[in-house]
Amino acid sequence: MVRVCEKEQVDLLLIAGDLFHRQPLRRELKDVDYLFQSLSRTKVVFIAGNHDYLKPTSYYFNFPWSENVYPLLGNEIEHIEFPELGTCVYGLSYEKREITEHLYDDAFPEGRQPIEILLAHGGDEKHIPINRNKLMDLGYDYIALGHIHRPGELLKSRICYSGALEPTDKNDIGPHGYMIGTLERGQAKIRFVPFAKREYIHMDVEVEKNMAALEIKNRVAEAIRTRGTKNIYKITLNGFRDPDIRLDTDAMDTYGNILEIIDQTTAAYNYEKIRLQNEDNLLGRYIECLQDGPEGSIRRQALFEGVRALLETKRG
């Protein structure tokens, strides 16, 4: 991201909280500041969010940031002006993990510069609830939102979540990146740029009843090759499989990028064949009683579960 700012000669890099996913160590602040000070033009403004909130012992407070870095660490709205850019940036930081007050509802700009920007972090009931209509009525030229990990726009080019640069959780599916744009003469032109090296992807893979176990593994591998081997996957297996197959889902991780495989396949029993082989016992009589149930019915489900249990008992 720093390299992008330098290449594009960006005026402002705005970080709307959670620069870190937890309380930062002093050496980590030093590393980040080293990156920021390498920017020849860009000024960096950031606030602390609910993950890197300001504990009384936070290293944020006394850290000697480089001259192009401007943290807004107050728990009430404060600002930093850039007269050379005709811009004023407003924001506040979290001093605890959860804040339930609607702190942005009346956070009006003060008319200090022609362009006024708000950094805001939150959007759910435990993290500064946000009212979209009230944000719109505040009158900022742009509001940069943090907290939600996925990118999104509450108001096109005016009130935007950039999301996390990289997914931070297996449920952070979809593209990740940053917002970039211009603010000129009251007009905002903002666009999302996909940036993450990888995505978390939830993917279904269909299994057919005539497939061998190795064939199923290869189908999973092919689906991953198609979507990208750098991504990280949660796979759900659906469909019907040969009842004699025992799927070893742990052995299906060909590329080392599968977090979880959920087997929701159904054994494709040949009920008539099993019935004929077991006419003189309980299994055969059980199938005879239930096999006329329509697909999807409770009788059909009871048939499947009962046959599976009786076959396992028989094998045991």
C-alpha positions as CSV (number, residue, x, y, z in Angstrom):
1,M,0.0,0.0,0.0
2,V,2.9,2.3,0.8
3,R,4.4,1.6,-2.6
4,V,1.1,2.4,-4.3
5,C,1.0,5.8,-2.5
6,E,4.5,6.6,-3.6
7,K,3.9,5.5,-7.2
8,E,0.7,7.5,-7.4
9,Q,2.1,10.4,-5.4
10,V,-1.0,10.4,-3.2
11,D,-1.6,13.5,-1.1
12,L,-3.4,11.7,1.8
13,L,-3.4,8.1,3.1
14,L,-6.4,7.7,5.4
15,I,-6.6,4.8,7.8
16,A,-10.0,4.5,9.5
17,G,-9.0,2.4,12.6
18,D,-7.6,-1.1,13.2
19,L,-4.2,-0.4,11.6
20,F,-3.4,-3.4,13.8
21,H,-5.6,-6.4,14.6
22,R,-4.6,-6.2,18.3
23,Q,-2.6,-3.9,20.7
24,P,0.6,-3.0,18.8
25,L,4.0,-3.4,20.3
26,R,6.4,-0.5,20.3
27,R,8.7,-2.3,17.8
28,E,5.7,-2.8,15.5
29,L,4.9,1.0,15.6
30,K,8.6,1.6,14.7
31,D,8.4,-0.6,11.7
32,V,5.1,1.0,10.5
33,D,6.5,4.5,11.0
34,Y,9.6,3.5,9.0
35,L,7.3,2.6,6.1
36,F,5.3,5.8,6.4
37,Q,8.4,8.1,6.6
38,S,9.6,6.6,3.3
39,L,6.7,8.5,1.5
40,S,8.0,11.5,-0.2
41,R,4.7,13.3,-0.7
42,T,1.9,11.5,1.2
43,K,0.6,12.5,4.6
44,V,-0.8,9.8,6.8
45,V,-3.8,10.3,9.1
46,F,-5.1,7.5,11.2
47,I,-7.4,6.7,14.2
48,A,-7.4,3.7,16.5
49,G,-10.3,1.3,16.2
50,N,-11.8,-1.4,18.4
51,H,-9.0,-3.9,17.9
52,D,-6.1,-1.5,18.5
53,Y,-8.0,0.7,20.9
54,L,-6.2,3.0,23.3
55,K,-5.5,1.3,26.6
56,P,-4.0,3.6,29.3
57,T,-0.6,1.8,28.6
58,S,-0.9,2.0,24.8
59,Y,2.3,2.7,23.0
60,Y,0.3,4.9,20.6
61,F,0.3,7.7,23.2
62,N,4.0,8.4,23.5
63,F,5.4,7.2,20.2
64,P,7.4,9.8,18.2
65,W,5.8,9.6,14.8
66,S,7.5,11.0,11.7
67,E,6.5,14.5,10.6
68,N,4.2,13.2,7.9
69,V,2.1,11.0,10.2
70,Y,-0.9,12.6,12.1
71,P,-2.7,10.3,14.5
72,L,-6.1,11.5,15.9
73,L,-6.0,9.8,19.3
74,G,-8.7,11.8,21.2
75,N,-11.9,10.1,22.4
76,E,-13.9,13.0,21.1
77,I,-13.8,14.5,17.5
78,E,-10.6,16.4,16.8
79,H,-9.0,17.5,13.6
80,I,-5.9,18.2,11.6
81,E,-5.6,20.9,8.9
82,F,-3.6,20.8,5.7
83,P,-3.9,24.3,4.3
84,E,-1.6,23.5,1.4
85,L,-4.2,20.9,0.4
86,G,-7.2,23.0,1.4
87,T,-8.2,20.0,3.5
88,C,-9.2,19.3,7.1
89,V,-9.5,15.7,8.4
90,Y,-11.7,14.9,11.5
91,G,-11.8,11.8,13.6
92,L,-11.7,10.2,17.1
93,S,-10.2,7.0,18.5
94,Y,-11.5,4.1,20.6
95,E,-10.4,4.1,24.2
96,K,-12.2,0.8,24.9
97,R,-13.1,-2.3,22.9
98,E,-16.8,-1.5,22.7
99,I,-18.6,1.8,22.3
100,T,-22.4,1.8,22.0
101,E,-23.0,5.6,21.8
102,H,-23.9,7.2,18.4
103,L,-20.8,9.4,18.4
104,Y,-21.0,10.5,14.8
105,D,-24.6,11.6,14.6
106,D,-23.7,15.2,15.5
107,A,-20.0,15.2,14.4
108,F,-20.5,18.2,12.1
109,P,-17.5,19.7,10.2
110,E,-16.4,23.2,11.3
111,G,-15.8,24.8,7.9
112,R,-12.1,25.1,8.5
113,Q,-11.0,24.2,4.9
114,P,-12.7,23.9,1.5
115,I,-12.5,20.1,1.7
116,E,-13.5,18.3,4.9
117,I,-13.1,14.6,5.5
118,L,-14.3,12.4,8.4
119,L,-12.5,9.2,9.6
120,A,-15.1,7.0,11.3
121,H,-14.9,3.5,12.7
122,G,-17.9,1.4,13.5
123,G,-21.3,0.4,12.2
124,D,-22.8,-2.2,14.5
125,E,-24.6,-1.9,17.9
126,K,-21.4,-2.5,19.9
127,H,-19.1,-0.4,17.9
128,I,-20.4,3.2,17.4
129,P,-23.7,2.5,15.6
130,I,-23.9,4.4,12.3
131,N,-27.0,6.0,10.9
132,R,-26.5,6.4,7.1
133,N,-29.0,9.3,6.8
134,K,-27.4,11.2,9.6
135,L,-23.9,10.7,8.1
136,M,-25.2,12.1,4.8
137,D,-26.6,15.2,6.5
138,L,-23.3,16.0,8.3
139,G,-22.0,17.7,5.1
140,Y,-18.5,16.2,4.7
141,D,-17.0,15.9,1.3
142,Y,-16.0,12.4,2.1
143,I,-16.3,9.9,5.0
144,A,-13.8,7.1,5.2
145,L,-15.3,4.2,7.2
146,G,-13.5,1.4,9.0
147,H,-14.5,-1.7,11.0
148,I,-16.3,-3.7,8.4
149,H,-13.7,-6.0,6.7
150,R,-15.4,-6.0,3.3
151,P,-15.5,-3.0,0.9
152,G,-18.8,-1.2,0.5
153,E,-20.4,2.1,-0.2
154,L,-23.1,3.7,2.0
155,L,-23.2,6.5,-0.5
156,K,-21.4,6.3,-3.8
157,S,-18.0,8.1,-3.8
158,R,-19.0,9.9,-0.6
159,I,-19.3,7.4,2.3
160,C,-17.2,4.2,1.9
161,Y,-15.9,1.2,3.7
162,S,-12.5,0.3,2.2
163,G,-12.4,-3.0,4.1
164,A,-9.2,-4.8,5.1
165,L,-6.3,-4.9,2.7
166,E,-6.2,-8.7,3.2
167,P,-8.9,-11.0,4.6
168,T,-8.4,-11.6,8.3
169,D,-10.9,-14.4,8.9
170,K,-12.1,-17.4,7.0
171,N,-15.5,-15.8,6.7
172,D,-14.0,-12.7,5.0
173,I,-14.9,-13.9,1.6
174,G,-14.9,-11.8,-1.6
175,P,-12.4,-9.2,-2.9
176,H,-10.3,-7.0,-0.6
177,G,-8.3,-3.9,-1.3
178,Y,-8.5,-0.1,-0.9
179,M,-10.4,3.0,-2.0
180,I,-8.6,5.6,-4.1
181,G,-9.9,8.8,-5.7
182,T,-9.9,12.6,-5.9
183,L,-11.8,15.4,-4.1
184,E,-11.9,18.5,-6.1
185,R,-14.4,21.5,-6.0
186,G,-16.8,19.6,-3.9
187,Q,-16.8,16.5,-6.2
188,A,-15.7,13.1,-5.0
189,K,-14.6,10.4,-7.5
190,I,-13.8,7.3,-5.5
191,R,-13.3,3.8,-6.7
192,F,-12.4,0.4,-5.2
193,V,-9.2,-1.3,-6.2
194,P,-8.8,-5.1,-5.6
195,F,-5.5,-5.6,-3.9
196,A,-5.3,-8.7,-1.8
197,K,-2.9,-11.5,-2.7
198,R,-5.5,-14.1,-1.8
199,E,-9.2,-14.6,-0.9
200,Y,-11.1,-16.9,1.4
201,I,-13.5,-18.8,-0.8
202,H,-16.4,-21.0,0.2
203,M,-16.9,-23.4,-2.7
204,D,-19.3,-26.3,-3.4
205,V,-18.1,-29.3,-5.3
206,E,-20.6,-31.7,-6.8
207,V,-20.0,-35.5,-6.3
208,E,-21.6,-38.2,-8.6
209,K,-22.5,-41.7,-7.4
210,N,-20.2,-43.5,-9.9
211,M,-17.0,-41.5,-8.9
212,A,-14.0,-43.1,-7.3
213,A,-12.5,-41.5,-4.2
214,L,-9.4,-40.4,-6.2
215,E,-11.7,-39.0,-8.8
216,I,-13.5,-36.9,-6.2
217,K,-10.1,-35.7,-4.9
218,N,-9.1,-34.7,-8.4
219,R,-12.3,-32.8,-8.9
220,V,-11.7,-30.8,-5.8
221,A,-8.1,-30.0,-7.0
222,E,-9.4,-29.0,-10.4
223,A,-12.0,-26.6,-8.9
224,I,-9.2,-25.0,-6.8
225,R,-6.9,-24.7,-9.9
226,T,-9.7,-22.9,-11.7
227,R,-10.4,-20.4,-8.9
228,G,-6.7,-19.9,-8.0
229,T,-4.2,-21.9,-5.9
230,K,-3.2,-18.9,-3.8
231,N,-6.6,-18.6,-2.3
232,I,-7.8,-20.3,0.8
233,Y,-10.8,-22.6,0.7
234,K,-13.7,-24.0,2.6
235,I,-15.1,-26.9,0.5
236,T,-18.5,-28.5,0.8
237,L,-19.1,-31.8,-1.0
238,N,-22.6,-32.3,-2.3
239,G,-24.4,-35.0,-4.3
240,F,-24.4,-38.8,-4.2
241,R,-21.5,-41.1,-3.7
242,D,-20.9,-44.8,-3.9
243,P,-21.8,-46.2,-0.4
244,D,-18.6,-48.3,-0.4
245,I,-16.5,-45.2,-0.6
246,R,-15.1,-43.8,2.6
247,L,-14.0,-40.2,1.9
248,D,-10.7,-39.2,3.6
249,T,-11.2,-35.4,3.5
250,D,-7.9,-34.8,5.2
251,A,-6.1,-36.3,2.2
252,M,-7.9,-34.0,-0.3
253,D,-5.8,-30.9,0.4
254,T,-3.6,-31.2,-2.7
255,Y,-2.2,-27.6,-2.5
256,G,-2.2,-27.1,1.3
257,N,-4.8,-24.3,1.1
258,I,-8.0,-26.0,2.4
259,L,-9.2,-24.9,5.8
260,E,-12.1,-27.3,6.0
261,I,-14.0,-29.9,3.9
262,I,-17.6,-30.6,4.8
263,D,-18.9,-33.9,3.4
264,Q,-22.6,-33.5,2.8
265,T,-22.8,-36.3,0.2
266,T,-25.5,-39.0,0.4
267,A,-24.7,-42.7,-0.1
268,A,-26.4,-43.8,-3.2
269,Y,-27.8,-47.2,-2.0
270,N,-29.3,-49.7,-4.4
271,Y,-32.2,-50.4,-2.2
272,E,-33.7,-53.2,-4.4
273,K,-30.4,-55.0,-4.6
274,I,-29.9,-54.8,-0.8
275,R,-33.5,-56.0,-0.2
276,L,-33.1,-59.0,-2.4
277,Q,-29.9,-59.9,-0.6
278,N,-31.6,-59.6,2.8
279,E,-35.1,-60.9,2.2
280,D,-34.9,-63.2,5.2
281,N,-33.8,-60.6,7.8
282,L,-34.7,-57.3,9.4
283,L,-32.8,-55.2,6.8
284,G,-34.8,-56.6,3.9
285,R,-38.2,-56.1,5.6
286,Y,-37.2,-52.6,6.6
287,I,-36.5,-51.6,3.0
288,E,-39.7,-53.3,1.8
289,C,-41.7,-51.2,4.3
290,L,-40.2,-47.8,3.3
291,Q,-38.8,-47.9,-0.2
292,D,-42.1,-46.6,-1.8
293,G,-41.6,-43.2,-0.3
294,P,-41.1,-40.3,-2.8
295,E,-37.7,-38.6,-3.0
296,G,-37.3,-35.9,-0.3
297,S,-40.0,-37.3,1.9
298,I,-39.6,-38.3,5.6
299,R,-40.1,-41.9,4.7
300,R,-37.2,-41.7,2.2
301,Q,-35.0,-40.0,4.7
302,A,-35.9,-42.7,7.3
303,L,-35.1,-45.4,4.7
304,F,-31.6,-43.9,4.1
305,E,-30.8,-43.5,7.8
306,G,-32.1,-46.9,8.8
307,V,-30.3,-48.8,6.0
308,R,-27.1,-47.0,6.8
309,A,-27.4,-47.9,10.5
310,L,-28.3,-51.5,9.8
311,L,-25.5,-52.0,7.3
312,E,-23.0,-50.6,9.7
313,T,-24.3,-52.9,12.4
314,K,-24.1,-55.8,10.1
315,R,-20.5,-55.0,9.1
316,G,-19.6,-54.6,12.7
